[in-house]
Amino acid sequence: MSQAPAHTPATGAHQREHRRERYGDRLFRPERTATELPRLSALAAMYDDHTQRCLRALGISPGWRCLDVGAGPGHLARWLAVMVAPEGTVTAMDRSTRMLETYANPTNLDPLEADALEAEPGTYDLVLCRIMLMHTRRRTDLLARLATWLRPGGWLLVGDDVDFTTPSSPHAALRQTFAAMRRMLNTTIGTDFHFARDYPGRLRDLGLTDIGVDAATPPLRAGSPANEFWLRTWDQLWPRMELDEAAYKEARRLLQDPAVVDLSLTHITAWGRRPE
């Protein structure tokens, strides 16, 4: 893992300049596969078991027609393609499918390069959207659009992070670094670390039924996918975070210390069904 780079913390004027950025514009750019692919692969390793368990509970089976919105490198999309084969299909939608196309994908997985706020991809047995709505300023509009892509009886499953845990970390440097990250992401691209808290109510308000919710809080342990994800994420965000350099270096040290065990953000997964 790279060392913490030197930087000048972001100032108010610098932050205001970038308030209308979107995920992938200047932060987390998909064309930078050397940094983004391992970062998002660590994210998948952190959450895939949880998401797959929720999908199995919905009865995912051969023949389903599925849409993965914000598919990224396609880890979940490839798993879904195996689960619904041979008759079923998976459409993997993203504003850039560059990372997805670096893999040998199943023949029943179709990349779709499109903006979810503008696309009209059709109707599906399952619409999946993970770690995307929280980073989208028009998240309420997009959530409503996702529900319109369900066939009668189809399932919508959404998942995003809520930060219940890091404000109470016993490690001051971790509290400070996560807080600086939250502020910077909210200011620049509009990330909302609370939106998923009421996913069950939001899905109910959209007219969905059979609402369910589950949550997972991965531990922070040296060498874990969670720690790798946060170290790689902070390496990209650090030049624009308002944070004392000593606190940041200590936070990175803590995530690499085998003796330190803490808690990551909580991933909220919720689902609902379009009435027949």
Backbone as CSV, one residue per row, in Angstrom:
resi,resn,N_x,N_y,N_z,CA_x,CA_y,CA_z,C_x,C_y,C_z
1,MET,0.844,-1.192,0.000,0.000,0.000,0.000,0.875,1.237,0.000
2,SER,0.504,2.245,-0.753,1.311,3.452,-0.864,1.302,4.231,0.438
3,GLN,2.317,5.047,0.613,2.393,5.902,1.783,1.464,7.101,1.608
4,ALA,1.043,7.692,2.720,0.166,8.862,2.658,0.888,9.996,1.954
5,PRO,0.333,10.528,0.849,0.986,11.603,0.124,0.863,12.929,0.861
6,ALA,1.858,13.791,0.640,1.770,15.144,1.188,0.740,15.930,0.403
7,HIS,0.074,16.872,1.057,-0.929,17.655,0.347,-1.214,18.935,1.109
8,THR,-1.940,19.818,0.472,-2.502,20.999,1.114,-3.985,20.768,1.286
9,PRO,-4.516,20.729,2.518,-5.940,20.438,2.714,-6.831,21.371,1.923
10,ALA,-7.988,20.846,1.525,-8.939,21.630,0.736,-9.469,22.794,1.550
11,THR,-9.647,23.933,0.914,-10.218,25.095,1.573,-11.646,25.290,1.115
12,GLY,-12.371,26.232,1.754,-13.764,26.458,1.393,-13.933,26.840,-0.054
13,ALA,-13.086,27.732,-0.577,-13.216,28.156,-1.975,-12.958,26.995,-2.912
14,HIS,-11.956,26.191,-2.576,-11.638,25.040,-3.430,-12.788,24.046,-3.434
15,GLN,-13.410,23.830,-2.280,-14.523,22.893,-2.206,-15.727,23.404,-2.990
16,ARG,-16.044,24.717,-2.878,-17.198,25.250,-3.587,-17.058,25.097,-5.093
17,GLU,-15.824,25.155,-5.582,-15.574,25.024,-7.011,-16.049,23.679,-7.539
18,HIS,-16.035,22.649,-6.673,-16.322,21.299,-7.134,-17.651,20.755,-6.627
19,ARG,-18.536,21.597,-6.150,-19.757,21.119,-5.520,-20.662,20.364,-6.483
20,ARG,-20.557,20.610,-7.761,-21.446,19.951,-8.697,-20.797,18.756,-9.393
21,GLU,-19.686,18.299,-8.893,-19.063,17.107,-9.455,-19.948,15.893,-9.207
22,ARG,-19.756,14.885,-10.053,-20.427,13.608,-9.862,-19.384,12.523,-9.626
23,TYR,-19.830,11.455,-8.998,-18.977,10.286,-8.798,-18.404,9.880,-10.154
24,GLY,-17.077,9.750,-10.219,-16.435,9.351,-11.460,-15.909,10.499,-12.290
25,ASP,-16.305,11.746,-11.964,-15.803,12.884,-12.728,-14.341,13.162,-12.393
26,ARG,-14.084,13.495,-11.121,-12.710,13.717,-10.679,-12.320,12.745,-9.574
27,LEU,-13.298,12.274,-8.840,-13.062,11.271,-7.806,-13.490,9.906,-8.336
28,PHE,-12.676,8.883,-8.078,-13.014,7.497,-8.437,-13.272,7.351,-9.939
29,ARG,-12.383,7.876,-10.758,-12.575,7.843,-12.206,-12.379,6.431,-12.747
30,PRO,-13.366,5.884,-13.471,-13.298,4.482,-13.906,-12.161,4.189,-14.871
31,GLU,-11.706,5.208,-15.604,-10.622,4.946,-16.554,-9.289,4.711,-15.852
32,ARG,-9.205,5.070,-14.581,-7.987,4.806,-13.812,-8.066,3.402,-13.219
33,THR,-8.047,2.411,-14.085,-8.280,1.034,-13.647,-7.205,0.542,-12.678
34,ALA,-5.995,1.070,-12.775,-4.917,0.615,-11.894,-5.234,0.904,-10.433
35,THR,-6.014,1.965,-10.167,-6.400,2.283,-8.791,-7.846,1.892,-8.494
36,GLU,-8.755,2.092,-9.451,-10.171,1.842,-9.192,-10.518,0.359,-9.156
37,LEU,-9.914,-0.428,-10.019,-10.271,-1.847,-10.058,-9.938,-2.556,-8.742
38,PRO,-8.734,-2.401,-8.188,-8.480,-3.047,-6.890,-9.304,-2.454,-5.754
39,ARG,-9.602,-1.166,-5.817,-10.414,-0.548,-4.758,-11.830,-1.124,-4.762
40,LEU,-12.453,-1.191,-5.949,-13.816,-1.709,-6.034,-13.865,-3.225,-5.860
41,SER,-12.790,-3.909,-6.181,-12.731,-5.351,-5.909,-12.698,-5.602,-4.404
42,ALA,-12.006,-4.743,-3.658,-12.017,-4.855,-2.191,-13.407,-4.573,-1.648
43,LEU,-14.112,-3.598,-2.225,-15.491,-3.311,-1.815,-16.385,-4.521,-2.057
44,ALA,-16.243,-5.145,-3.220,-17.039,-6.337,-3.520,-16.746,-7.448,-2.524
45,ALA,-15.477,-7.654,-2.204,-15.115,-8.697,-1.247,-15.692,-8.414,0.131
46,MET,-15.860,-7.138,0.459,-16.404,-6.746,1.756,-17.899,-7.035,1.855
47,TYR,-18.652,-6.867,0.748,-20.109,-6.902,0.822,-20.777,-8.029,0.033
48,ASP,-20.061,-8.722,-0.835,-20.721,-9.688,-1.724,-21.462,-10.784,-0.970
49,ASP,-20.863,-11.340,0.061,-21.541,-12.415,0.797,-22.878,-11.933,1.350
50,HIS,-22.883,-10.744,1.907,-24.119,-10.176,2.469,-25.172,-9.977,1.376
51,THR,-24.774,-9.354,0.263,-25.733,-9.088,-0.805,-26.243,-10.376,-1.429
52,GLN,-25.353,-11.329,-1.639,-25.764,-12.603,-2.232,-26.726,-13.353,-1.321
53,ARG,-26.520,-13.262,-0.021,-27.456,-13.902,0.909,-28.842,-13.283,0.788
54,CYS,-28.892,-11.963,0.661,-30.184,-11.286,0.507,-30.850,-11.677,-0.813
55,LEU,-30.070,-11.781,-1.872,-30.625,-12.161,-3.173,-31.143,-13.597,-3.162
56,ARG,-30.423,-14.477,-2.511,-30.904,-15.867,-2.421,-32.233,-15.928,-1.680
57,ALA,-32.391,-15.072,-0.663,-33.641,-15.057,0.096,-34.819,-14.626,-0.767
58,LEU,-34.558,-13.891,-1.843,-35.628,-13.481,-2.761,-35.994,-14.591,-3.737
59,GLY,-35.200,-15.650,-3.748,-35.506,-16.774,-4.638,-34.872,-16.666,-6.006
60,ILE,-33.765,-15.913,-6.138,-33.099,-15.770,-7.430,-32.852,-17.149,-8.029
61,SER,-33.208,-17.321,-9.287,-33.159,-18.659,-9.882,-33.029,-18.563,-11.397
62,PRO,-32.742,-19.680,-12.067,-32.596,-19.677,-13.525,-33.829,-19.102,-14.220
63,GLY,-33.553,-18.304,-15.257,-34.626,-17.719,-16.042,-34.928,-16.274,-15.720
64,TRP,-34.437,-15.759,-14.582,-34.717,-14.369,-14.221,-34.013,-13.418,-15.181
65,ARG,-34.671,-12.295,-15.429,-34.086,-11.198,-16.205,-33.700,-10.103,-15.214
66,CYS,-32.396,-9.768,-15.138,-31.881,-8.915,-14.069,-31.185,-7.683,-14.632
67,LEU,-31.224,-6.598,-13.854,-30.520,-5.366,-14.181,-29.696,-4.956,-12.970
68,ASP,-28.381,-4.808,-13.165,-27.476,-4.331,-12.127,-27.095,-2.893,-12.485
69,VAL,-27.590,-1.941,-11.698,-27.387,-0.512,-11.975,-26.171,-0.021,-11.200
70,GLY,-25.195,0.538,-11.916,-23.936,0.923,-11.293,-23.074,-0.301,-11.053
71,ALA,-22.926,-1.128,-12.085,-22.302,-2.450,-11.933,-20.811,-2.396,-11.667
72,GLY,-20.138,-1.300,-12.030,-18.702,-1.200,-11.795,-17.938,-2.313,-12.476
73,PRO,-17.028,-3.006,-11.762,-16.277,-4.106,-12.369,-17.120,-5.354,-12.634
74,GLY,-18.344,-5.405,-12.091,-19.255,-6.487,-12.430,-19.162,-7.739,-11.583
75,HIS,-18.621,-7.641,-10.380,-18.513,-8.839,-9.531,-19.889,-9.448,-9.242
76,LEU,-20.844,-8.613,-8.842,-22.189,-9.122,-8.576,-22.891,-9.528,-9.861
77,ALA,-22.685,-8.779,-10.929,-23.341,-9.092,-12.197,-22.920,-10.468,-12.698
78,ARG,-21.635,-10.792,-12.565,-21.178,-12.122,-13.007,-21.775,-13.222,-12.141
79,TRP,-21.865,-12.983,-10.832,-22.483,-13.973,-9.947,-23.950,-14.169,-10.322
80,LEU,-24.649,-13.066,-10.565,-26.052,-13.158,-10.973,-26.201,-13.932,-12.281
81,ALA,-25.287,-13.695,-13.227,-25.372,-14.369,-14.520,-25.281,-15.882,-14.358
82,VAL,-24.458,-16.334,-13.434,-24.364,-17.779,-13.166,-25.654,-18.279,-12.513
83,MET,-26.211,-17.494,-11.590,-27.411,-17.920,-10.865,-28.635,-18.026,-11.773
84,VAL,-28.736,-17.189,-12.813,-29.942,-17.190,-13.656,-29.751,-17.969,-14.955
85,ALA,-28.542,-18.471,-15.195,-28.281,-19.247,-16.421,-29.074,-20.559,-16.377
86,PRO,-29.372,-21.153,-17.545,-28.952,-20.693,-18.874,-29.952,-19.743,-19.541
87,GLU,-31.212,-19.755,-19.109,-32.212,-18.953,-19.823,-32.205,-17.480,-19.403
88,GLY,-31.791,-17.204,-18.175,-31.855,-15.838,-17.672,-30.739,-14.958,-18.198
89,THR,-30.911,-13.626,-18.045,-29.926,-12.667,-18.515,-29.674,-11.604,-17.445
90,VAL,-28.500,-10.983,-17.541,-28.130,-9.876,-16.659,-27.641,-8.729,-17.520
91,THR,-28.251,-7.564,-17.330,-27.772,-6.336,-17.959,-26.991,-5.563,-16.909
92,ALA,-25.724,-5.250,-17.211,-24.855,-4.531,-16.279,-24.718,-3.093,-16.760
93,MET,-25.420,-2.171,-16.100,-25.444,-0.764,-16.512,-24.458,0.055,-15.699
94,ASP,-23.723,0.908,-16.398,-22.849,1.871,-15.729,-22.566,3.007,-16.702
95,ARG,-22.204,4.178,-16.150,-21.829,5.280,-17.027,-20.586,4.948,-17.835
96,SER,-19.728,4.091,-17.285,-18.574,3.562,-18.015,-18.479,2.074,-17.737
97,THR,-18.396,1.267,-18.799,-18.267,-0.190,-18.631,-16.825,-0.634,-18.835
98,ARG,-15.888,0.303,-18.753,-14.477,-0.001,-18.999,-13.962,-1.116,-18.098
99,MET,-14.237,-1.003,-16.784,-13.727,-2.017,-15.852,-14.416,-3.350,-16.063
100,LEU,-15.714,-3.340,-16.313,-16.464,-4.580,-16.561,-15.865,-5.345,-17.725
101,GLU,-15.483,-4.623,-18.751,-15.021,-5.270,-19.977,-13.582,-5.745,-19.899
102,THR,-12.908,-5.545,-18.729,-11.580,-6.122,-18.549,-11.661,-7.598,-18.174
103,TYR,-12.869,-8.092,-17.890,-13.075,-9.482,-17.494,-13.648,-10.301,-18.654
104,ALA,-13.455,-11.615,-18.563,-14.151,-12.535,-19.465,-15.525,-12.793,-18.851
105,ASN,-16.551,-12.145,-19.375,-17.876,-12.199,-18.777,-18.709,-13.330,-19.372
106,PRO,-19.661,-13.855,-18.602,-20.551,-14.894,-19.137,-21.322,-14.399,-20.350
107,THR,-21.716,-15.317,-21.210,-22.404,-14.922,-22.444,-23.783,-14.325,-22.179
108,ASN,-24.368,-14.601,-21.011,-25.690,-14.035,-20.699,-25.592,-12.743,-19.897
109,LEU,-24.389,-12.118,-19.891,-24.196,-10.817,-19.250,-23.974,-9.781,-20.341
110,ASP,-24.832,-8.759,-20.356,-24.773,-7.722,-21.397,-24.410,-6.382,-20.788
111,PRO,-23.243,-5.796,-21.139,-22.903,-4.452,-20.671,-23.820,-3.410,-21.316
112,LEU,-24.181,-2.401,-20.531,-24.967,-1.282,-21.054,-24.351,-0.001,-20.520
113,GLU,-23.683,0.756,-21.381,-23.069,2.016,-20.970,-24.119,3.115,-21.085
114,ALA,-24.601,3.598,-19.939,-25.699,4.561,-19.934,-25.773,5.235,-18.574
115,ASP,-26.376,6.420,-18.557,-26.676,7.130,-17.323,-28.042,6.675,-16.843
116,ALA,-28.114,6.173,-15.633,-29.370,5.613,-15.125,-30.482,6.650,-15.047
117,LEU,-30.142,7.929,-14.937,-31.162,8.973,-14.874,-31.739,9.306,-16.243
118,GLU,-31.135,8.755,-17.302,-31.617,9.024,-18.653,-32.027,7.764,-19.402
119,ALA,-31.537,6.609,-18.995,-31.776,5.361,-19.728,-33.207,4.856,-19.549
120,GLU,-33.644,4.054,-20.495,-34.925,3.334,-20.424,-34.646,1.880,-20.789
121,PRO,-34.108,1.116,-19.852,-33.594,-0.209,-20.197,-34.647,-1.311,-20.315
122,GLY,-35.892,-1.044,-19.929,-36.921,-2.077,-20.006,-37.409,-2.482,-18.627
123,THR,-37.994,-3.685,-18.520,-38.505,-4.181,-17.241,-37.857,-5.521,-16.907
124,TYR,-37.754,-5.785,-15.600,-36.937,-6.903,-15.131,-37.599,-7.613,-13.951
125,ASP,-37.167,-8.863,-13.748,-37.553,-9.618,-12.555,-36.817,-9.105,-11.324
126,LEU,-35.610,-8.563,-11.546,-34.798,-8.037,-10.452,-34.067,-6.795,-10.932
127,VAL,-34.151,-5.716,-10.147,-33.322,-4.532,-10.348,-32.480,-4.372,-9.088
128,LEU,-31.169,-4.340,-9.267,-30.210,-4.273,-8.167,-29.410,-2.982,-8.291
129,CYS,-29.216,-2.289,-7.171,-28.413,-1.062,-7.173,-27.675,-0.979,-5.839
130,ARG,-26.349,-1.123,-5.883,-25.568,-1.159,-4.642,-24.474,-0.082,-4.658
131,ILE,-24.373,0.662,-3.561,-23.361,1.710,-3.376,-23.377,2.688,-4.546
132,MET,-24.560,3.154,-4.893,-24.673,4.152,-5.947,-25.572,5.307,-5.535
133,LEU,-26.748,5.000,-5.003,-27.703,6.058,-4.675,-27.117,7.050,-3.669
134,MET,-26.336,6.570,-2.709,-25.771,7.462,-1.700,-24.837,8.499,-2.318
135,HIS,-24.268,8.178,-3.493,-23.327,9.080,-4.152,-23.985,9.905,-5.258
136,THR,-25.301,9.842,-5.395,-26.018,10.521,-6.478,-26.882,11.634,-5.897
137,ARG,-26.690,12.862,-6.358,-27.463,13.980,-5.801,-28.964,13.784,-6.018
138,ARG,-29.354,13.241,-7.174,-30.772,13.034,-7.474,-31.193,11.626,-7.047
139,ARG,-30.782,11.234,-5.852,-30.991,9.858,-5.383,-32.474,9.519,-5.241
140,THR,-33.282,10.477,-4.811,-34.711,10.198,-4.657,-35.359,9.955,-6.013
141,ASP,-35.005,10.771,-7.001,-35.527,10.576,-8.355,-35.082,9.235,-8.929
142,LEU,-33.815,8.905,-8.720,-33.299,7.657,-9.290,-33.931,6.444,-8.627
143,LEU,-34.128,6.486,-7.325,-34.777,5.373,-6.644,-36.170,5.137,-7.229
144,ALA,-36.913,6.212,-7.481,-38.241,6.073,-8.081,-38.148,5.485,-9.488
145,ARG,-37.126,5.871,-10.266,-36.953,5.321,-11.608,-36.670,3.817,-11.554
146,LEU,-35.847,3.415,-10.596,-35.530,1.988,-10.478,-36.806,1.163,-10.314
147,ALA,-37.740,1.674,-9.534,-38.980,0.931,-9.287,-39.818,0.793,-10.545
148,THR,-39.681,1.745,-11.481,-40.474,1.660,-12.719,-39.934,0.593,-13.668
149,TRP,-38.747,0.085,-13.408,-38.151,-0.931,-14.286,-38.460,-2.351,-13.832
150,LEU,-39.365,-2.486,-12.879,-39.765,-3.813,-12.402,-40.984,-4.301,-13.175
151,ARG,-40.971,-5.543,-13.563,-42.191,-6.165,-14.094,-43.115,-6.437,-12.910
152,PRO,-44.407,-6.639,-13.108,-45.276,-7.034,-11.994,-44.730,-8.283,-11.301
153,GLY,-44.569,-8.204,-10.012,-43.986,-9.304,-9.254,-42.475,-9.235,-9.130
154,GLY,-41.840,-8.263,-9.810,-40.385,-8.139,-9.773,-39.882,-7.488,-8.492
155,TRP,-38.594,-7.728,-8.196,-37.981,-7.261,-6.956,-36.991,-6.127,-7.221
156,LEU,-37.010,-5.119,-6.357,-35.985,-4.083,-6.313,-35.168,-4.298,-5.042
157,LEU,-33.835,-4.363,-5.209,-32.942,-4.508,-4.059,-31.902,-3.395,-4.132
158,VAL,-31.806,-2.601,-3.058,-30.871,-1.482,-3.002,-30.011,-1.614,-1.749
159,GLY,-28.775,-1.153,-1.848,-27.873,-1.213,-0.708,-26.930,-0.035,-0.671
160,ASP,-26.787,0.587,0.492,-25.861,1.708,0.671,-25.380,1.736,2.116
161,ASP,-24.368,2.562,2.359,-23.748,2.632,3.678,-24.348,3.745,4.532
162,VAL,-24.473,3.453,5.815,-24.823,4.443,6.830,-23.728,4.390,7.891
163,ASP,-23.247,5.542,8.311,-22.123,5.556,9.254,-22.620,5.664,10.691
164,PHE,-23.041,4.515,11.224,-23.446,4.455,12.629,-22.237,4.344,13.560
165,THR,-21.125,3.808,13.061,-20.077,3.291,13.943,-18.866,4.190,14.118
166,THR,-18.365,4.790,13.038,-17.061,5.450,13.161,-17.069,6.676,14.064
167,PRO,-18.203,7.411,14.241,-18.148,8.537,15.191,-17.867,8.104,16.629
168,SER,-18.099,6.824,16.954,-17.847,6.354,18.310,-16.604,5.469,18.402
169,SER,-15.775,5.473,17.356,-14.545,4.682,17.403,-13.702,5.092,18.605
170,PRO,-13.041,4.133,19.266,-12.157,4.490,20.383,-10.860,5.147,19.922
171,HIS,-10.634,5.179,18.605,-9.390,5.730,18.056,-9.656,7.114,17.457
172,ALA,-9.093,8.144,18.056,-9.366,9.513,17.627,-9.007,9.731,16.163
173,ALA,-7.905,9.161,15.712,-7.475,9.384,14.328,-8.464,8.779,13.340
174,LEU,-9.055,7.634,13.669,-10.069,7.043,12.793,-11.335,7.890,12.793
175,ARG,-11.754,8.360,13.964,-12.931,9.239,14.017,-12.718,10.462,13.130
176,GLN,-11.561,11.069,13.238,-11.281,12.299,12.497,-11.189,12.043,10.990
177,THR,-10.572,10.939,10.603,-10.383,10.671,9.179,-11.702,10.310,8.515
178,PHE,-12.494,9.471,9.142,-13.808,9.161,8.570,-14.689,10.406,8.509
179,ALA,-14.630,11.247,9.523,-15.434,12.469,9.513,-14.994,13.406,8.389
180,ALA,-13.689,13.546,8.188,-13.183,14.393,7.105,-13.596,13.834,5.747
181,MET,-13.580,12.510,5.616,-14.023,11.887,4.368,-15.501,12.165,4.119
182,ARG,-16.344,12.015,5.129,-17.775,12.274,4.967,-18.013,13.715,4.517
183,ARG,-17.349,14.661,5.170,-17.540,16.073,4.824,-17.119,16.343,3.386
184,MET,-15.961,15.825,2.994,-15.443,16.098,1.661,-16.335,15.501,0.590
185,LEU,-16.781,14.257,0.766,-17.637,13.614,-0.234,-18.997,14.307,-0.317
186,ASN,-19.518,14.740,0.798,-20.798,15.451,0.768,-20.672,16.787,0.052
187,THR,-19.587,17.497,0.304,-19.391,18.808,-0.299,-19.131,18.712,-1.799
188,THR,-18.337,17.723,-2.218,-17.921,17.656,-3.618,-18.946,16.962,-4.504
189,ILE,-19.325,15.729,-4.177,-20.226,14.972,-5.060,-21.609,14.747,-4.465
190,GLY,-21.830,15.230,-3.241,-23.172,15.149,-2.657,-23.488,13.858,-1.941
191,THR,-22.481,13.084,-1.563,-22.724,11.806,-0.885,-23.532,12.009,0.398
192,ASP,-24.516,11.141,0.591,-25.386,11.189,1.769,-25.206,9.890,2.551
193,PHE,-24.631,9.999,3.748,-24.374,8.827,4.577,-25.557,8.494,5.487
194,HIS,-26.743,9.075,5.213,-27.939,8.799,6.003,-29.107,8.296,5.143
195,PHE,-29.040,8.463,3.838,-30.177,8.194,2.961,-30.703,6.764,3.120
196,ALA,-29.822,5.800,3.272,-30.238,4.401,3.340,-30.897,4.035,4.664
197,ARG,-30.825,4.917,5.656,-31.367,4.596,6.974,-32.842,4.235,6.909
198,ASP,-33.588,4.871,6.003,-35.024,4.579,5.895,-35.357,3.945,4.554
199,TYR,-34.513,3.081,4.051,-34.846,2.407,2.805,-36.180,1.655,2.879
200,PRO,-36.496,0.957,3.960,-37.800,0.282,3.992,-38.968,1.249,3.786
201,GLY,-38.940,2.410,4.444,-40.005,3.385,4.273,-40.029,3.973,2.877
202,ARG,-38.868,4.210,2.312,-38.801,4.772,0.957,-39.385,3.793,-0.069
203,LEU,-39.077,2.512,0.084,-39.618,1.519,-0.850,-41.128,1.373,-0.679
204,ARG,-41.581,1.453,0.546,-43.023,1.373,0.792,-43.744,2.559,0.157
205,ASP,-43.137,3.738,0.247,-43.748,4.935,-0.342,-43.826,4.844,-1.862
206,LEU,-42.984,4.025,-2.469,-43.020,3.822,-3.922,-44.067,2.781,-4.339
207,GLY,-44.791,2.244,-3.367,-45.843,1.280,-3.668,-45.390,-0.163,-3.691
208,LEU,-44.141,-0.421,-3.268,-43.667,-1.800,-3.242,-44.195,-2.512,-1.997
209,THR,-44.251,-3.832,-2.089,-44.753,-4.656,-0.990,-43.689,-5.673,-0.586
210,ASP,-44.021,-6.503,0.418,-43.091,-7.532,0.908,-41.729,-6.924,1.239
211,ILE,-41.761,-5.785,1.921,-40.541,-5.045,2.227,-39.687,-5.841,3.216
212,GLY,-38.383,-5.859,2.950,-37.442,-6.485,3.866,-36.183,-5.652,3.994
213,VAL,-35.412,-5.875,5.059,-34.171,-5.125,5.275,-33.182,-6.003,6.029
214,ASP,-31.917,-5.824,5.714,-30.843,-6.511,6.424,-29.671,-5.543,6.522
215,ALA,-28.726,-5.837,7.402,-27.588,-4.940,7.590,-26.347,-5.745,7.925
216,ALA,-25.204,-5.214,7.533,-23.923,-5.842,7.838,-22.920,-4.756,8.200
217,THR,-22.179,-4.974,9.277,-21.136,-4.049,9.698,-19.813,-4.803,9.713
218,PRO,-19.019,-4.697,8.645,-17.761,-5.448,8.595,-16.776,-4.960,9.656
219,PRO,-15.998,-5.869,10.225,-14.950,-5.448,11.155,-13.782,-4.828,10.399
220,LEU,-13.098,-3.930,11.081,-11.845,-3.379,10.569,-10.702,-4.165,11.194
221,ARG,-10.028,-4.961,10.368,-8.868,-5.744,10.782,-7.795,-5.610,9.719
222,ALA,-6.561,-5.538,10.133,-5.464,-5.415,9.178,-5.519,-6.546,8.161
223,GLY,-5.398,-6.208,6.877,-5.404,-7.206,5.815,-6.770,-7.609,5.328
224,SER,-7.838,-7.097,5.945,-9.199,-7.447,5.534,-9.605,-6.642,4.310
225,PRO,-10.645,-7.116,3.562,-11.145,-6.301,2.447,-11.578,-4.909,2.874
226,ALA,-12.181,-4.783,4.065,-12.623,-3.466,4.530,-11.441,-2.513,4.686
227,ASN,-10.381,-2.988,5.325,-9.223,-2.121,5.524,-8.547,-1.777,4.207
228,GLU,-8.456,-2.754,3.292,-7.881,-2.464,1.991,-8.715,-1.422,1.250
229,PHE,-10.041,-1.564,1.312,-10.915,-0.611,0.636,-10.721,0.796,1.171
230,TRP,-10.702,0.949,2.503,-10.587,2.296,3.061,-9.212,2.891,2.812
231,LEU,-8.149,2.099,2.884,-6.817,2.626,2.587,-6.734,3.111,1.145
232,ARG,-7.271,2.327,0.218,-7.243,2.725,-1.193,-8.151,3.926,-1.449
233,THR,-9.281,3.974,-0.763,-10.186,5.114,-0.918,-9.548,6.382,-0.381
234,TRP,-8.982,6.304,0.813,-8.348,7.490,1.395,-7.166,7.971,0.562
235,ASP,-6.424,7.052,-0.050,-5.307,7.478,-0.894,-5.776,8.391,-2.015
236,GLN,-6.995,8.159,-2.521,-7.531,9.019,-3.574,-8.103,10.321,-3.014
237,LEU,-8.699,10.257,-1.829,-9.405,11.418,-1.288,-8.517,12.357,-0.482
238,TRP,-7.425,11.858,0.055,-6.597,12.619,0.988,-6.203,14.001,0.478
239,PRO,-5.838,14.184,-0.798,-5.441,15.527,-1.210,-6.546,16.579,-1.070
240,ARG,-7.794,16.162,-0.893,-8.898,17.128,-0.832,-9.631,17.098,0.517
241,MET,-9.104,16.363,1.462,-9.728,16.281,2.770,-9.164,17.343,3.707
242,GLU,-10.039,17.934,4.516,-9.607,18.870,5.551,-9.275,18.064,6.799
243,LEU,-7.991,17.758,6.944,-7.578,16.860,8.017,-6.102,17.081,8.293
244,ASP,-5.759,17.130,9.573,-4.369,17.243,9.974,-3.582,16.028,9.466
245,GLU,-2.425,16.279,8.877,-1.641,15.197,8.276,-1.236,14.142,9.302
246,ALA,-0.927,14.559,10.499,-0.537,13.603,11.532,-1.691,12.658,11.867
247,ALA,-2.915,13.191,11.921,-4.079,12.349,12.199,-4.303,11.357,11.065
248,TYR,-4.136,11.818,9.831,-4.325,10.931,8.686,-3.300,9.802,8.682
249,LYS,-2.038,10.121,8.913,-1.004,9.079,8.933,-1.260,8.082,10.063
250,GLU,-1.749,8.575,11.192,-2.051,7.666,12.301,-3.238,6.779,11.952
251,ALA,-4.236,7.314,11.268,-5.376,6.485,10.853,-4.922,5.380,9.913
252,ARG,-4.053,5.691,8.967,-3.538,4.670,8.054,-2.743,3.616,8.825
253,ARG,-1.951,4.065,9.800,-1.173,3.119,10.612,-2.099,2.172,11.370
254,LEU,-3.170,2.729,11.936,-4.107,1.903,12.695,-4.729,0.808,11.826
255,LEU,-5.078,1.142,10.576,-5.689,0.143,9.693,-4.703,-0.929,9.247
256,GLN,-3.418,-0.697,9.464,-2.412,-1.694,9.091,-1.801,-2.396,10.305
257,ASP,-2.310,-2.078,11.481,-1.798,-2.652,12.723,-2.597,-3.911,13.063
258,PRO,-1.975,-5.101,13.086,-2.711,-6.345,13.371,-3.384,-6.364,14.744
259,ALA,-2.949,-5.508,15.644,-3.531,-5.505,16.991,-4.809,-4.677,17.080
260,VAL,-5.112,-3.905,16.046,-6.268,-2.991,16.089,-7.479,-3.651,15.447
261,VAL,-8.584,-3.681,16.182,-9.859,-4.182,15.663,-10.919,-3.114,15.932
262,ASP,-11.664,-2.742,14.892,-12.694,-1.717,15.032,-13.847,-2.089,14.097
263,LEU,-14.761,-1.154,13.838,-15.923,-1.423,13.004,-15.978,-0.457,11.829
264,SER,-16.326,-0.984,10.662,-16.510,-0.171,9.461,-17.921,0.399,9.443
265,LEU,-18.279,1.028,8.326,-19.636,1.537,8.149,-20.623,0.377,8.065
266,THR,-21.888,0.656,8.324,-22.936,-0.358,8.236,-23.577,-0.305,6.859
267,HIS,-23.640,-1.470,6.216,-24.247,-1.562,4.888,-25.708,-1.999,5.046
268,ILE,-26.626,-1.126,4.625,-28.059,-1.393,4.708,-28.535,-1.912,3.355
269,THR,-29.135,-3.092,3.342,-29.741,-3.658,2.136,-31.241,-3.792,2.377
270,ALA,-32.019,-3.284,1.430,-33.479,-3.358,1.544,-34.064,-3.792,0.209
271,TRP,-35.246,-4.395,0.264,-35.876,-4.893,-0.948,-37.380,-4.778,-0.853
272,GLY,-38.004,-4.719,-1.992,-39.460,-4.673,-2.071,-39.902,-5.205,-3.423
273,ARG,-41.179,-5.562,-3.502,-41.720,-6.222,-4.681,-42.831,-5.386,-5.311
274,ARG,-42.815,-5.304,-6.637,-43.902,-4.629,-7.322,-45.136,-5.527,-7.314
275,PRO,-46.279,-5.015,-6.896,-47.475,-5.868,-6.841,-47.810,-6.456,-8.217
276,GLU,-48.367,-7.662,-8.186,-48.785,-8.337,-9.435,-49.928,-7.551,-10.086
